[in-house]
Amino acid sequence: MKEAIKFTAIAFFIFTIITAIFLWPLYGFSCLAASLFILGLYDLIQKQHAILRNFPLIGHMRYLLEMIGPEIRQYFIESNTDGKPIDRNHRSYIYQRANQQNLTHPFGTELNVHDKDYRWMQHSIYPGKKLQTPPRVTIGGPDCTQPYSASLFNISAMSYGALSKNAIEALNLGAKAGNFFHDTGEGAISQYHLKGGDLVWEIGTGYFGCRTEEGNFDPQKFKEKANLSAVKMIEIKISQGAKPGHGGVLPASKNNEEIAAIRDVKPHTEVLSPPGHSAFKDAEGLLEFIKELRQLSNGKPVGFKLAIGNKQEFIDICKKMIKTSIKPDFITVDGAEGGTGAAPIDFSNYVGMPWEDALIFVTDTLADLGLKQDIKIITATKIFTAFDIFKSLCIGADICNSARGMMLALGCIQALRCNTNECPTGVATNNPRLVNGLVVSEKWQRVRNYHQNVLEEFLELLAASGCNNIEELHRGLIFKKVNARWESYAEEQHLEVVQ
């Protein structure tokens, strides 16, 4: 369909030129006006492209620019590999899988395989047998009475308010169709989350949806929502990679009456989540809070999400797990590369440990203290491709989440207007006119397709590595350049934790 739109735009452009040359002024102007009217009307009616619904006629310029050619993009706009924060190759990868288009890449790699940031996986000349269905991972430790069977690839935390109601609904319907979970983000559970998809309810420092008038945690409100059948797990958000130690921000322009009611805050005001929790102040308090939430939710899996800053603080939490015998069912590890719709630039760029280092540190700390067998690790930073999942599982993760990947599957074009309420694709805005451009009945299918195709390709990588199941994955399968030589992650040294 996208190719047809591009062809239509080019044909219309050529038609306009011919009309101007041979029929101008009277008949040419009439034909031009009629053509513009018909094309604009079609743009408003069609459901596949939010840009064209929101910006009739003008939106075709984007497709025309895409047809200029790779040479123009490379020298005057951007190459396929240097776009930030997500390059064109990765955006195309997601769009193609979401739209069930060509899943192959022409003419070989465009990456610099000698770059220090390049990663590659070891393959075997004796491939394993490709699994018919993607494996699932059971989350739930000894104290959990309602364990959850999770997909390897899920929707990371994004709140209603940061994202539009249509975006949230499409994500949840996609999760339902693909049998994977949808993390609510810290903005509470809305009606748009309750479309049949499994939910992970994220509880942030603002306790939205389970707060008192003063902004503190309300156990009774939490209990009511945590026992909804859609809620499968509870995630305490300590920090996120894009703004660790800062707290969340919902701009006043996005905080309408409906969102304010869901979050229990005043409408049309800037909503700031505090940097830290009021329900606990130390490691033991965190674990007691986990225990309380597990009891209130009748034994559902409870975990916490954080970006690593001070290593000793995480080690202290783990040692308290041993002392108190209270353990989370999962830990979500975010990295400094994590995304957000709104954050101070210094927090986005310079605060928090990078993702790979954080994941390795958390995995090794849990293993050294004998805790890993009871705690699953979820990771959620720049997970876009099948290789991203493969690498994550080899390094130490059990499950992967993606936020920006799922946004691109919805139709996000990386316009970088998430914090302005002017997202042109209707993904990260609450402007009714722009939200209307995102047609839920079309977009949920793309979310499902993206999830399905990425996991299918992951199974192919798993077989290529010579492994027959995910339990056989290990760090020795992933290599990176260290001091001008290739080393596997298994060769890295890590700090032993003194018990």
VEXDREN-2710 file (C-alpha; in Angstrom, 1 decimal):
% VEXDREN-2710
k/r/px/py/pz
1/MET/0.0/0.0/0.0
2/LYS/2.8/2.4/0.9
3/GLU/4.4/1.8/-2.6
4/ALA/1.0/2.5/-4.2
5/ILE/0.8/5.8/-2.3
6/LYS/4.3/6.8/-3.4
7/PHE/3.4/5.9/-7.0
8/THR/0.2/7.9/-6.8
9/ALA/2.1/11.0/-5.5
10/ILE/4.7/10.8/-8.3
11/ALA/2.0/10.2/-11.0
12/PHE/0.1/13.2/-9.7
13/PHE/3.2/15.4/-9.8
14/ILE/3.9/14.4/-13.4
15/PHE/0.2/14.9/-14.3
16/THR/0.3/18.4/-12.8
17/ILE/3.3/19.4/-14.9
18/ILE/1.8/18.2/-18.1
19/THR/-1.5/19.9/-17.3
20/ALA/0.3/23.2/-16.6
21/ILE/2.2/23.0/-19.9
22/PHE/-0.6/22.0/-22.3
23/LEU/-3.9/23.1/-20.8
24/TRP/-3.1/26.2/-18.8
25/PRO/-4.7/28.5/-17.8
26/LEU/-8.4/27.8/-17.8
27/TYR/-8.7/24.0/-18.4
28/GLY/-5.4/23.3/-16.7
29/PHE/-6.4/25.2/-13.5
30/SER/-9.8/23.4/-13.4
31/CYS/-8.2/19.9/-13.8
32/LEU/-5.6/20.8/-11.2
33/ALA/-8.2/21.9/-8.7
34/ALA/-10.4/18.9/-9.3
35/SER/-7.4/16.5/-8.9
36/LEU/-6.3/18.2/-5.7
37/PHE/-9.8/17.9/-4.3
38/ILE/-10.1/14.2/-5.2
39/LEU/-6.7/13.4/-3.8
40/GLY/-7.3/15.3/-0.6
41/LEU/-10.6/13.6/-0.1
42/TYR/-9.0/10.2/-0.6
43/ASP/-6.3/11.1/1.9
44/LEU/-9.0/11.9/4.5
45/ILE/-10.9/8.7/3.9
46/GLN/-8.0/6.2/3.7
47/LYS/-7.0/4.5/7.0
48/GLN/-3.5/3.1/6.4
49/HIS/-1.4/6.3/6.7
50/ALA/-1.8/8.7/9.6
51/ILE/0.4/11.4/8.0
52/LEU/-2.0/11.6/5.0
53/ARG/-5.1/11.6/7.2
54/ASN/-3.8/14.4/9.3
55/PHE/-2.1/16.4/6.5
56/PRO/-4.0/15.8/3.2
57/LEU/-2.0/16.6/0.1
58/ILE/0.9/18.0/2.0
59/GLY/1.7/14.6/3.5
60/HIS/2.6/13.3/0.0
61/MET/5.7/15.5/0.0
62/ARG/7.2/13.0/2.6
63/TYR/6.8/10.2/0.1
64/LEU/8.1/12.3/-2.7
65/LEU/11.2/13.1/-0.7
66/GLU/11.8/9.4/0.0
67/MET/11.9/8.8/-3.8
68/ILE/14.7/11.3/-4.4
69/GLY/17.2/8.5/-4.0
70/PRO/19.8/7.1/-1.6
71/GLU/22.5/9.3/-3.0
72/ILE/20.6/12.5/-2.0
73/ARG/19.8/11.1/1.4
74/GLN/23.3/10.0/2.0
75/TYR/25.0/13.3/1.2
76/PHE/22.3/15.9/2.1
77/ILE/20.0/14.4/4.6
78/GLU/21.3/11.3/6.4
79/SER/22.8/7.9/5.6
80/ASN/21.0/4.7/6.3
81/THR/23.1/4.1/9.4
82/ASP/23.8/7.5/11.1
83/GLY/20.3/8.7/11.9
84/LYS/19.6/9.5/15.6
85/PRO/18.3/8.2/17.9
86/ILE/17.2/5.4/15.5
87/ASP/18.8/5.1/12.1
88/ARG/17.0/4.6/8.8
89/ASN/17.9/1.0/8.5
90/HIS/16.4/0.1/11.8
91/ARG/13.3/2.2/11.1
92/SER/12.9/0.4/7.7
93/TYR/13.4/-2.9/9.4
94/ILE/10.5/-2.3/11.8
95/TYR/8.2/-0.8/9.1
96/GLN/8.8/-3.7/6.8
97/ARG/7.9/-6.3/9.4
98/ALA/4.9/-4.4/10.7
99/ASN/3.6/-4.0/7.1
100/GLN/4.4/-7.6/6.0
101/GLN/6.7/-6.2/3.3
102/ASN/10.0/-7.5/1.9
103/LEU/12.0/-8.9/4.8
104/THR/15.3/-9.1/3.0
105/HIS/18.1/-6.5/2.6
106/PRO/19.9/-5.9/-0.7
107/PHE/23.6/-5.8/-1.6
108/GLY/25.1/-6.8/1.7
109/THR/25.8/-5.1/5.0
110/GLU/26.0/-1.3/5.4
111/LEU/27.7/-1.5/8.8
112/ASN/31.3/-1.0/9.5
113/VAL/32.2/-4.4/10.8
114/HIS/35.5/-3.1/12.2
115/ASP/33.9/-0.4/14.3
116/LYS/34.3/-0.8/18.1
117/ASP/30.5/-0.8/18.6
118/TYR/30.0/-3.6/16.1
119/ARG/28.6/-6.9/17.6
120/TRP/28.4/-10.2/15.9
121/MET/27.2/-13.7/16.8
122/GLN/28.9/-17.0/16.4
123/HIS/27.2/-19.4/14.0
124/SER/27.6/-23.2/13.5
125/ILE/28.1/-25.2/10.4
126/TYR/25.8/-27.7/12.1
127/PRO/22.7/-25.6/12.7
128/GLY/20.1/-26.6/15.3
129/LYS/16.6/-27.5/14.4
130/LYS/14.4/-24.4/14.1
131/LEU/11.7/-24.4/16.7
132/GLN/8.1/-24.3/15.3
133/THR/6.9/-21.8/18.0
134/PRO/8.7/-19.3/20.1
135/PRO/9.4/-20.5/23.6
136/ARG/7.9/-18.7/26.6
137/VAL/9.3/-17.9/30.0
138/THR/7.5/-18.4/33.3
139/ILE/7.8/-15.5/35.7
140/GLY/7.1/-16.2/39.4
141/GLY/9.4/-17.1/42.3
142/PRO/8.7/-19.3/45.4
143/ASP/6.3/-16.7/47.0
144/CYS/4.3/-16.2/43.8
145/THR/1.0/-18.1/43.5
146/GLN/-0.1/-16.8/40.1
147/PRO/3.0/-17.2/37.9
148/TYR/2.8/-15.7/34.4
149/SER/4.0/-17.3/31.1
150/ALA/5.6/-14.4/29.1
151/SER/6.6/-14.0/25.5
152/LEU/10.2/-13.3/24.8
153/PHE/9.3/-10.0/23.2
154/ASN/6.8/-7.5/24.6
155/ILE/5.6/-3.8/24.8
156/SER/7.7/-1.7/27.1
157/ALA/6.4/0.9/29.5
158/MET/4.5/3.8/27.8
159/SER/1.8/5.7/29.6
160/TYR/-1.6/6.9/28.3
161/GLY/-1.0/10.6/28.3
162/ALA/2.5/10.2/26.9
163/LEU/0.8/8.2/24.1
164/SER/-2.6/8.8/22.6
165/LYS/-5.7/6.8/23.4
166/ASN/-5.7/5.3/19.9
167/ALA/-2.0/4.3/20.2
168/ILE/-2.6/2.6/23.6
169/GLU/-5.7/0.8/22.3
170/ALA/-3.9/-0.4/19.2
171/LEU/-0.9/-1.6/21.3
172/ASN/-3.2/-3.6/23.6
173/LEU/-5.1/-5.2/20.8
174/GLY/-1.8/-6.1/19.1
175/ALA/-0.7/-7.7/22.4
176/LYS/-3.9/-9.6/22.6
177/ALA/-3.6/-11.0/19.1
178/GLY/0.0/-11.9/19.5
179/ASN/-0.2/-13.2/23.0
180/PHE/2.4/-10.9/24.6
181/PHE/2.2/-8.4/27.4
182/HIS/1.7/-4.7/27.4
183/ASP/3.4/-2.6/30.1
184/THR/1.1/0.3/31.1
185/GLY/3.8/2.8/32.0
186/GLU/3.5/4.7/35.2
187/GLY/0.4/6.7/34.0
188/ALA/-2.1/4.2/35.5
189/ILE/-4.6/1.8/33.8
190/SER/-7.0/3.4/31.4
191/GLN/-10.0/1.9/29.5
192/TYR/-7.8/1.8/26.4
193/HIS/-5.5/-0.7/28.2
194/LEU/-8.4/-3.0/28.8
195/LYS/-9.0/-4.4/25.3
196/GLY/-8.0/-8.0/26.1
197/GLY/-4.2/-7.8/26.1
198/ASP/-2.2/-9.0/29.1
199/LEU/-1.0/-6.0/31.3
200/VAL/2.0/-5.3/33.4
201/TRP/0.9/-2.5/35.7
202/GLU/3.8/-0.2/36.4
203/ILE/3.7/1.7/39.7
204/GLY/5.9/4.8/39.6
205/THR/6.8/7.4/42.2
206/GLY/3.6/9.3/41.6
207/TYR/1.4/6.2/42.4
208/PHE/-1.0/7.2/39.6
209/GLY/-4.2/5.2/39.8
210/CYS/-3.4/4.1/43.4
211/ARG/-2.7/7.4/45.2
212/THR/-4.1/9.5/48.0
213/GLU/-4.9/13.1/47.5
214/GLU/-1.5/13.9/48.9
215/GLY/0.2/11.7/46.3
216/ASN/1.1/8.8/48.6
217/PHE/0.4/5.1/48.0
218/ASP/-3.2/4.0/48.6
219/PRO/-3.3/0.2/49.3
220/GLN/-7.1/-0.1/48.7
221/LYS/-7.0/1.5/45.3
222/PHE/-4.1/-0.6/44.3
223/LYS/-5.8/-3.8/45.4
224/GLU/-8.9/-3.1/43.3
225/LYS/-6.9/-2.6/40.1
226/ALA/-4.2/-5.2/40.7
227/ASN/-6.8/-7.9/40.9
228/LEU/-8.3/-7.1/37.5
229/SER/-8.0/-10.2/35.3
230/ALA/-6.0/-8.3/32.7
231/VAL/-3.2/-7.4/35.1
232/LYS/-0.7/-10.3/35.1
233/MET/2.3/-8.7/36.8
234/ILE/3.2/-5.6/38.9
235/GLU/6.3/-3.5/38.2
236/ILE/7.6/-0.9/40.6
237/LYS/9.4/1.8/38.7
238/ILE/12.4/3.0/40.6
239/SER/14.1/4.7/37.6
240/GLN/14.3/4.6/33.9
241/GLY/17.3/5.0/31.6
242/ALA/16.3/8.1/29.8
243/LYS/16.0/10.2/33.1
244/PRO/17.3/8.2/36.1
245/GLY/17.0/10.0/39.4
246/HIS/14.6/12.6/37.8
247/GLY/11.0/11.3/37.7
248/GLY/8.5/11.5/34.9
249/VAL/7.0/14.5/33.2
250/LEU/3.5/14.9/31.7
251/PRO/3.3/18.3/30.0
252/ALA/0.2/20.4/30.8
253/SER/-0.8/20.3/27.1
254/LYS/-1.3/16.6/27.3
255/ASN/-3.0/16.5/30.7
256/ASN/-6.7/16.7/29.7
257/GLU/-9.7/15.9/31.9
258/GLU/-9.8/12.2/31.1
259/ILE/-6.1/11.6/31.8
260/ALA/-6.2/13.7/35.0
261/ALA/-9.1/11.5/36.2
262/ILE/-7.3/8.3/35.5
263/ARG/-4.2/9.6/37.3
264/ASP/-6.0/11.3/40.2
265/VAL/-4.4/14.7/39.4
266/LYS/-5.6/18.1/38.4
267/PRO/-6.2/18.6/34.6
268/HIS/-4.3/21.0/32.4
269/THR/-1.3/21.1/34.8
270/GLU/2.2/19.8/34.4
271/VAL/2.4/16.5/36.2
272/LEU/5.8/15.7/37.8
273/SER/6.6/12.3/39.3
274/PRO/9.0/12.7/42.3
275/PRO/12.5/11.4/41.8
276/GLY/12.1/8.9/44.5
277/HIS/9.4/6.8/46.2
278/SER/7.6/7.8/49.4
279/ALA/6.5/4.2/50.2
280/PHE/10.1/3.2/51.0
281/LYS/13.4/4.8/51.7
282/ASP/16.0/1.9/51.6
283/ALA/16.6/-1.6/50.4
284/GLU/14.7/-3.3/53.1
285/GLY/11.7/-0.9/52.6
286/LEU/11.7/-1.8/48.9
287/LEU/11.5/-5.5/49.6
288/GLU/8.8/-5.0/52.2
289/PHE/6.8/-3.0/49.6
290/ILE/7.2/-5.8/47.1
291/LYS/5.9/-8.2/49.7
292/GLU/2.9/-5.9/50.4
293/LEU/2.0/-5.6/46.7
294/ARG/2.3/-9.4/46.2
295/GLN/-0.2/-9.9/49.1
296/LEU/-2.6/-7.2/47.8
297/SER/-2.6/-8.7/44.3
298/ASN/-3.2/-12.2/45.7
299/GLY/0.2/-13.6/44.7
300/LYS/0.8/-12.1/41.2
301/PRO/4.4/-11.6/40.1
302/VAL/5.9/-8.4/41.5
303/GLY/9.3/-6.9/40.4
304/PHE/11.0/-3.6/40.0
305/LYS/12.6/-1.6/37.1
306/LEU/15.7/0.5/37.4
307/ALA/18.7/2.0/35.6
308/ILE/21.9/1.2/37.4
309/GLY/23.8/4.2/38.9
310/ASN/25.5/3.3/42.1
311/LYS/26.5/-0.4/41.9
312/GLN/26.7/-0.8/45.7
313/GLU/23.1/0.2/46.1
314/PHE/22.0/-2.7/43.9
315/ILE/24.3/-5.1/45.7
316/ASP/22.8/-3.9/49.0
317/ILE/19.3/-4.7/47.7
318/CYS/20.4/-8.2/46.7
319/LYS/22.0/-8.8/50.1
320/LYS/18.8/-7.7/51.8
321/MET/17.0/-10.3/49.7
322/ILE/19.1/-13.0/51.3
323/LYS/18.7/-11.6/54.8
324/THR/14.9/-11.0/54.6
325/SER/14.1/-14.0/52.3
326/ILE/12.0/-11.5/50.3
327/LYS/12.7/-11.6/46.5
328/PRO/11.2/-9.9/43.5
329/ASP/9.9/-12.2/40.8
330/PHE/11.6/-10.2/38.1
331/ILE/13.9/-7.2/37.7
332/THR/13.7/-5.0/34.6
333/VAL/17.1/-3.5/33.6
334/ASP/17.1/-0.2/31.7
335/GLY/20.1/1.5/30.2
336/ALA/21.2/5.1/29.7
337/GLU/20.1/4.7/26.0
338/GLY/16.5/4.4/27.1
339/GLY/13.9/6.6/25.4
340/THR/11.3/9.0/26.7
341/GLY/8.9/11.7/25.4
342/ALA/10.3/14.4/27.7
343/ALA/13.4/14.6/29.7
344/PRO/16.2/17.2/30.4
345/ILE/19.0/16.7/27.9
346/ASP/21.7/16.1/30.5
347/PHE/19.7/13.3/32.1
348/SER/19.2/11.7/28.7
349/ASN/22.8/11.9/27.7
350/TYR/25.0/11.6/30.8
351/VAL/23.1/9.9/33.7
352/GLY/23.0/6.1/34.2
353/MET/25.0/3.1/33.2
354/PRO/24.9/2.0/29.5
355/TRP/22.6/-0.9/28.8
356/GLU/25.0/-3.8/28.1
357/ASP/27.1/-3.0/31.2
358/ALA/24.0/-2.7/33.4
359/LEU/22.6/-6.0/32.1
360/ILE/25.9/-7.8/32.7
361/PHE/26.3/-6.3/36.1
362/VAL/22.8/-7.2/37.3
363/THR/23.0/-10.8/35.9
364/ASP/26.4/-11.5/37.5
365/THR/25.4/-9.9/40.8
366/LEU/22.3/-12.1/41.1
367/ALA/24.3/-15.2/40.0
368/ASP/27.1/-14.6/42.5
369/LEU/24.7/-14.3/45.3
370/GLY/22.7/-17.4/44.3
371/LEU/19.5/-15.4/43.5
372/LYS/19.3/-15.8/39.7
373/GLN/17.3/-19.0/39.7
374/ASP/14.4/-17.3/41.4
375/ILE/14.4/-13.9/39.6
376/LYS/13.8/-13.4/35.9
377/ILE/15.6/-10.5/34.2
378/ILE/13.7/-8.3/31.7
379/THR/15.6/-5.8/29.6
380/ALA/14.2/-2.8/27.7
381/THR/16.7/-0.6/25.9
382/LYS/16.8/-0.1/22.1
383/ILE/15.5/-3.6/21.4
384/PHE/14.4/-3.5/17.8
385/THR/15.6/-6.6/15.9
386/ALA/15.8/-10.4/16.2
387/PHE/19.6/-10.0/16.8
388/ASP/18.9/-7.5/19.7
389/ILE/16.8/-10.2/21.4
390/PHE/19.4/-12.9/20.7
391/LYS/22.2/-10.8/22.1
392/SER/20.2/-9.8/25.1
393/LEU/19.4/-13.4/26.0
394/CYS/23.0/-14.5/25.5
395/ILE/24.2/-11.7/27.8
396/GLY/21.8/-12.6/30.6
397/ALA/18.3/-11.4/30.0
398/ASP/15.3/-13.8/30.0
399/ILE/12.8/-11.5/28.3
400/CYS/13.0/-8.3/26.1
401/ASN/10.7/-5.3/25.9
402/SER/10.5/-2.6/23.3
403/ALA/9.0/0.8/23.4
404/ARG/10.3/2.8/20.4
405/GLY/10.1/-0.3/18.2
406/MET/6.4/-0.7/19.0
407/MET/5.9/3.0/18.4
408/LEU/7.5/2.7/15.0
409/ALA/5.3/-0.3/14.3
410/LEU/2.3/2.0/15.0
411/GLY/3.5/4.5/12.4
412/CYS/5.8/6.8/14.3
413/ILE/8.2/8.6/11.9
414/GLN/10.6/9.9/14.5
415/ALA/9.4/13.5/14.1
416/LEU/10.9/14.2/17.6
417/ARG/7.8/16.1/18.7
418/CYS/6.8/13.8/21.5
419/ASN/7.0/16.5/24.1
420/THR/5.0/19.1/22.2
421/ASN/1.6/17.4/21.8
422/GLU/2.1/17.9/18.0
423/CYS/3.1/14.3/16.9
424/PRO/2.0/14.2/13.2
425/THR/1.2/10.5/13.3
426/GLY/-1.2/10.6/16.3
427/VAL/1.1/8.3/18.4
428/ALA/2.4/10.7/21.0
429/THR/-0.3/13.4/21.2
430/ASN/-3.7/14.0/22.7
431/ASN/-4.7/16.6/20.0
432/PRO/-8.0/15.0/18.8
433/ARG/-7.4/16.1/15.2
434/LEU/-4.0/14.3/15.1
435/VAL/-5.1/11.3/17.2
436/ASN/-7.9/10.7/14.6
437/GLY/-5.2/10.0/12.0
438/LEU/-4.2/6.8/13.8
439/VAL/-6.8/4.2/12.9
440/VAL/-6.8/1.5/15.5
441/SER/-8.3/-1.2/13.3
442/GLU/-5.2/-0.9/11.0
443/LYS/-2.4/-0.2/13.5
444/TRP/-3.0/-3.1/15.9
445/GLN/-2.3/-5.5/13.1
446/ARG/1.0/-3.9/12.5
447/VAL/2.0/-4.3/16.1
448/ARG/1.1/-8.0/16.0
449/ASN/3.0/-8.4/12.7
450/TYR/6.1/-6.8/14.0
451/HIS/6.1/-9.0/17.1
452/GLN/5.5/-12.1/15.1
453/ASN/8.1/-11.5/12.4
454/VAL/10.8/-10.5/14.8
455/LEU/10.4/-13.7/16.8
456/GLU/10.3/-15.8/13.7
457/GLU/13.7/-14.4/12.7
458/PHE/14.9/-14.9/16.2
459/LEU/14.2/-18.6/15.9
460/GLU/16.2/-18.6/12.7
461/LEU/19.2/-17.0/14.5
462/LEU/18.8/-19.5/17.4
463/ALA/19.0/-22.4/14.9
464/ALA/22.0/-20.8/13.1
465/SER/23.9/-20.6/16.3
466/GLY/23.7/-24.4/16.7
467/CYS/21.3/-24.1/19.7
468/ASN/18.1/-26.1/20.0
469/ASN/16.6/-24.1/22.8
470/ILE/17.1/-20.8/24.6
471/GLU/18.6/-22.5/27.6
472/GLU/21.7/-23.2/25.5
473/LEU/22.4/-19.5/24.8
474/HIS/25.5/-18.1/26.5
475/ARG/27.9/-15.1/26.3
476/GLY/30.4/-17.0/24.3
477/LEU/28.1/-16.7/21.2
478/ILE/28.4/-12.8/21.1
479/PHE/31.6/-11.0/20.1
480/LYS/32.8/-7.4/20.3
481/LYS/36.1/-5.6/19.5
482/VAL/38.3/-5.0/22.6
483/ASN/41.8/-3.5/22.1
484/ALA/41.9/-4.3/18.4
485/ARG/40.9/-7.9/18.8
486/TRP/37.6/-9.7/18.9
487/GLU/36.5/-11.1/22.3
488/SER/33.4/-12.9/23.3
489/TYR/31.4/-11.6/26.2
490/ALA/32.4/-14.8/28.1
491/GLU/36.0/-13.5/28.2
492/GLU/35.0/-10.4/30.1
493/GLN/35.8/-10.1/33.8
494/HIS/33.2/-9.1/36.3
495/LEU/33.4/-8.0/39.8
496/GLU/32.8/-10.8/42.3
497/VAL/30.3/-9.8/45.0
498/VAL/31.5/-10.5/48.5
499/GLN/28.7/-12.2/50.4
END
